[in-house]
Amino acid sequence: MNFVEYPDREFLTLALADRLAGDLAQALRQDGRASFCVPGGTTPGPVFDTLSGVDLDWSRVSVFLNDERWVPETSPRSNTRLLRERLLRSKAAAATLVPLHADAPLPEDQLEALAEGLAPHLPISVLLLGMGADMHVASLFPGADRLAEALSPQAPLLMALRSDAAGEPRITLTAPVLRGAMAIHLLITGAEKRNALQRAATLSDLEAPVRTVLANATVHWAE
Ligand SMILES: O=C(O)[C@H](O)[C@@H](O)[C@H](O)[C@H](O)COP(=O)(O)O
């Protein structure tokens, strides 16, 4: 793991957006297309704001979430809504959104169709992840009902998981899909998450699911 500490959050935002844009540009040069997998939650908004204005051939970039909360897009908890409002606008409006949500009561109802839509965009060229203070990434929560299966090398691309900490049911990319990314960046802020990351070193993957991507990740941190 490569740990990069920034003087403040604004510095982090600009430097990380620059790094992600560079990785995406490299993937476009190499493969003619790029896939960009991003987190929801509260931390990445400013990075999305900056990236959305970056000059890049966004028309050849597909964008999808690490995970989605099974709520309608009108909900303030919808990660898809966050993506549309903060990333897929300005220059990045030309990117293609690969959905991780559809209108159905349960994620299981749509899992197969969503996985079929996602498969052509894999492997992930550039992966950005957030992390909770409980050391979850995507919706791989410690204690989630099907966590062991989602961490296993044989896991399907997408799974529906439930855990008390998550609130609503989740749909999430699984560990092998996340680990298969060409470039992996983890964005965390604040002392609590930094301490959690240090603690993860002494725990198992089931206790600290973030471990599943750490070996090849660059961690970007600011207070
Ligand atoms: O839907 C989600 O909740 C996310 O994709 C999740 O994995 C997120 O990255 C972490 O929970 C950190 O969230 P914060 O940035 O809000 O702390």
The ligand as a Gaussian input file, in Angstrom:
#p B3LYP/6-31G(d) Opt

LIG

0 1
 O      -22.733000       3.902000      -0.643000
 C      -21.823000       4.036000       0.120000
 O      -21.994000       4.279000       1.319000
 C      -20.410000       3.970000      -0.389000
 O      -20.096000       3.689000      -1.645000
 C      -19.469000       3.532000       0.698000
 O      -18.667000       2.460000       0.485000
 C      -18.700000       4.777000       1.112000
 O      -17.613000       4.986000       0.267000
 C      -18.265000       4.689000       2.542000
 O      -19.398000       4.407000       3.321000
 C      -17.661000       5.985000       3.022000
 O      -18.663000       6.939000       3.061000
 P      -18.429000       8.430000       3.502000
 O      -17.580000       9.048000       2.417000
 O      -19.794000       9.030000       3.530000
 O      -17.743000       8.393000       4.823000

